[in-house]
Amino acid sequence: MLRDELKGELVLPSDPGYPLAKQLQNTEYDTITPHGIAYCESVDDVLACVRHARETGIATHVRGAGHSFNGWSTGTGLVIDLSRMNHAVADGHTVRIGAGIQSLDALDTLKPLGRQIITGTFPTVSQGGFLTGGGLGWQTRKFGVGSDRIVSARVVLADGRTVRASADEHPDLYWALRGGGGGNFGIVTEFELRPVDAPRLIGFETLWPHEDAADVLAAWQAWAAEGSDDLGTSLVVLPGIFGPGGKPVIKIWGVHHGAPEDLERALDELTERTGTKPLHREVGAPGLYADVMHEALCGAKTVQQCHRTGTHPDAVGHRHPYTRQTYRLTDRPVTRAEADALLQAWNPDLDNERYLLCIALGGAANRVGRAETAYVHRDAQFLTGFQIATRDEEAAVQGPAELDAWADRCGAALAPLATGSYINFPNSRVPAEWESDHYAENAARLRAVKRAYDPDGFFRHGQSIGGAAAVG
Ligand SMILES: Cc1cc2nc3c(=O)[nH]c(=O)nc-3n(C[C@H](O)[C@H](O)[C@H](O)COP(=O)(O)OP(=O)(O)OC[C@H]3O[C@@H](n4cnc5c(N)ncnc54)[C@H](O)[C@@H]3O)c2cc1C
């Protein structure tokens, strides 16, 4: 019995905790009924799950914190959950973290150690999924892609071996784990990372009128692309349901790693470039990395409260409703006309919950060669995309066609600007050329690593490397 072999917990459909245990971040996947969910607490637990799956022929689904947009961490087989493998310790010049640790827990645990790691802009994403896909956010320009800081990874392979992948040991696997995508080559149980020295940061937030959206979007992209690496910033077009006075609004926010006067000057410059005045401008006090990031990710919520509802007694973190999304990477700021086309695709006349979101990239991330790690997009300046959601549960079960149609129209508007796609922000509709879009010239090497480490496709999901061809 698998249950008897685990130090952690096995939750089966007959157990009262099952409805909660099978949840991902997005409610869309609540209809999927896994064979069981194994909360692993040790490498031996992970090994027991792999052995069990091998012996019984059951499929496996590797799960960190369940934020996969396309539901790749669940299915009808055994969910191997890493969320309890969430330690973070300083070890000389490096930091060792359990692969299931979530951004907010990593920030909090490392705070007293004066060390930090790169996280994205959402509190509960796990490092396992974040790093194996690349790892982008407000630290990208200053410190590079998150996975560029992996020194080594402890990995449970499909054949039941445990290996350490580093520059000297299993170098091909080490290369593939840095941006080749999660759930492909093995189960990472621990990362050794080159940390950042927890600099002081300043958070900021501005709001802009929707009437000037095209000017603001074009100006923001030029400002960010030409700005200092100290700047980490995102832009989102919010629908009327979230805007002041029921009107759509543009939010530009982020963090700055420099002096307060440098940030103030940069924000003045942004105002000048947009040719309009912000509705609101707020700059925080300089603070410790963990504190400023905590406030940006969780607001006034405590660490416990900030977790996803149901995963901790105090947790009140929200889940995401049924969503359709299309995201691409772009390598230059948009022109005014291109910004206008993107905003027309977003469609100001709709009243659905929908977003146009951009994260500024570039900087240190682009000073690494395209083939140095599996993350190939070293010319990307922006991650830009569209998301539309419905909270109508009945409609969601039908898979509303108008949401697909909207995402398709937005995808078509983005296509002329796109230089590739980021595996951690996959489109909900998978294009035929998805592999080259995500990996470009690195795809062939990734397929070779897959054949070497998982020849019979034990680890697979909707967009795993090589698909059926590699596993046949
Ligand atoms: C609201 C939201 C905000 C986001 N913000 C950002 C952001 O700012 N920056 C960014 O870069 N990304 C962001 N993402 C994308 C996120 O990085 C990916 O979805 C990531 O893969 C999620 O990891 P997870 O472990 O939480 O999710 P899961 O669904 O558990 O896992 C995602 C994938 O990784 C695999 N995986 C997970 N853990 C491991 C492991 N230990 N070993 C091997 N494979 C593993 C899974 O099998 C699956 O294929 C965001 C996603 C959401 C939903």
Ligand as a Chemical Component Dictionary entry (heavy atoms), coordinates in Angstrom:
data_LIG
# 
_chem_comp.id                   LIG 
_chem_comp.type                 NON-POLYMER 
_chem_comp.pdbx_formal_charge   0 
_chem_comp.three_letter_code    LIG 
# 
loop_
_chem_comp_atom.comp_id 
_chem_comp_atom.atom_id 
_chem_comp_atom.alt_atom_id 
_chem_comp_atom.type_symbol 
_chem_comp_atom.charge 
_chem_comp_atom.model_Cartn_x 
_chem_comp_atom.model_Cartn_y 
_chem_comp_atom.model_Cartn_z 
_chem_comp_atom.pdbx_ordinal 
LIG C1  C1  C 0 -1.859 34.091 -10.844 1  
LIG C2  C2  C 0 -0.575 33.664 -11.475 2  
LIG C3  C3  C 0 0.499  34.544 -11.473 3  
LIG C4  C4  C 0 1.730  34.161 -12.035 4  
LIG N1  N1  N 0 2.787  35.034 -12.008 5  
LIG C5  C5  C 0 3.967  34.677 -12.554 6  
LIG C6  C6  C 0 5.097  35.559 -12.562 7  
LIG O1  O1  O 0 5.043  36.681 -12.072 8  
LIG N2  N2  N 0 6.231  35.120 -13.148 9  
LIG C7  C7  C 0 6.342  33.896 -13.720 10 
LIG O2  O2  O 0 7.420  33.564 -14.221 11 
LIG N3  N3  N 0 5.299  33.034 -13.713 12 
LIG C8  C8  C 0 4.130  33.405 -13.158 13 
LIG N4  N4  N 0 3.066  32.543 -13.207 14 
LIG C9  C9  C 0 3.215  31.282 -13.908 15 
LIG C10 C10 C 0 3.851  30.258 -12.992 16 
LIG O3  O3  O 0 5.235  30.500 -12.864 17 
LIG C11 C11 C 0 3.640  28.870 -13.599 18 
LIG O4  O4  O 0 2.274  28.607 -13.701 19 
LIG C12 C12 C 0 4.331  27.812 -12.754 20 
LIG O5  O5  O 0 4.559  26.696 -13.560 21 
LIG C13 C13 C 0 3.496  27.455 -11.551 22 
LIG O6  O6  O 0 4.167  26.584 -10.710 23 
LIG P1  P1  P 0 3.332  25.832 -9.567  24 
LIG O7  O7  O 0 4.221  24.821 -8.999  25 
LIG O8  O8  O 0 2.704  26.838 -8.710  26 
LIG O9  O9  O 0 2.170  25.156 -10.422 27 
LIG P2  P2  P 0 1.882  23.592 -10.775 28 
LIG O10 O10 O 0 0.606  23.659 -11.527 29 
LIG O11 O11 O 0 1.914  22.808 -9.531  30 
LIG O12 O12 O 0 3.069  23.192 -11.683 31 
LIG C14 C14 C 0 3.278  23.803 -12.950 32 
LIG C15 C15 C 0 4.095  22.879 -13.853 33 
LIG O13 O13 O 0 5.369  22.648 -13.264 34 
LIG C16 C16 C 0 5.534  21.267 -12.950 35 
LIG N5  N5  N 0 6.218  21.197 -11.652 36 
LIG C17 C17 C 0 5.847  21.776 -10.497 37 
LIG N6  N6  N 0 6.725  21.511 -9.535  38 
LIG C18 C18 C 0 7.689  20.741 -10.086 39 
LIG C19 C19 C 0 8.859  20.126 -9.582  40 
LIG N7  N7  N 0 9.216  20.261 -8.310  41 
LIG N8  N8  N 0 9.616  19.376 -10.411 42 
LIG C20 C20 C 0 9.266  19.231 -11.712 43 
LIG N9  N9  N 0 8.157  19.797 -12.243 44 
LIG C21 C21 C 0 7.374  20.553 -11.439 45 
LIG C22 C22 C 0 4.146  20.674 -12.958 46 
LIG O14 O14 O 0 4.153  19.313 -13.314 47 
LIG C23 C23 C 0 3.457  21.507 -14.027 48 
LIG O15 O15 O 0 3.759  21.027 -15.314 49 
LIG C24 C24 C 0 1.846  32.893 -12.639 50 
LIG C25 C25 C 0 0.755  32.013 -12.649 51 
LIG C26 C26 C 0 -0.446 32.393 -12.077 52 
LIG C27 C27 C 0 -1.607 31.449 -12.100 53 
# 
loop_
_chem_comp_bond.comp_id 
_chem_comp_bond.atom_id_1 
_chem_comp_bond.atom_id_2 
_chem_comp_bond.value_order 
_chem_comp_bond.pdbx_ordinal 
LIG C1  C2  SING 1  
LIG C2  C3  SING 2  
LIG C2  C26 DOUB 3  
LIG C3  C4  DOUB 4  
LIG C4  N1  SING 5  
LIG C4  C24 SING 6  
LIG N1  C5  DOUB 7  
LIG C5  C6  SING 8  
LIG C5  C8  SING 9  
LIG C6  O1  DOUB 10 
LIG C6  N2  SING 11 
LIG N2  C7  SING 12 
LIG C7  O2  DOUB 13 
LIG C7  N3  SING 14 
LIG N3  C8  DOUB 15 
LIG C8  N4  SING 16 
LIG N4  C9  SING 17 
LIG N4  C24 SING 18 
LIG C9  C10 SING 19 
LIG C10 O3  SING 20 
LIG C10 C11 SING 21 
LIG C11 O4  SING 22 
LIG C11 C12 SING 23 
LIG C12 O5  SING 24 
LIG C12 C13 SING 25 
LIG C13 O6  SING 26 
LIG O6  P1  SING 27 
LIG P1  O7  DOUB 28 
LIG P1  O8  SING 29 
LIG P1  O9  SING 30 
LIG O9  P2  SING 31 
LIG P2  O10 DOUB 32 
LIG P2  O11 SING 33 
LIG P2  O12 SING 34 
LIG O12 C14 SING 35 
LIG C14 C15 SING 36 
LIG C15 O13 SING 37 
LIG C15 C23 SING 38 
LIG O13 C16 SING 39 
LIG C16 N5  SING 40 
LIG C16 C22 SING 41 
LIG N5  C17 SING 42 
LIG N5  C21 SING 43 
LIG C17 N6  DOUB 44 
LIG N6  C18 SING 45 
LIG C18 C19 SING 46 
LIG C18 C21 DOUB 47 
LIG C19 N7  SING 48 
LIG C19 N8  DOUB 49 
LIG N8  C20 SING 50 
LIG C20 N9  DOUB 51 
LIG N9  C21 SING 52 
LIG C22 O14 SING 53 
LIG C22 C23 SING 54 
LIG C23 O15 SING 55 
LIG C24 C25 DOUB 56 
LIG C25 C26 SING 57 
LIG C26 C27 SING 58 
# 
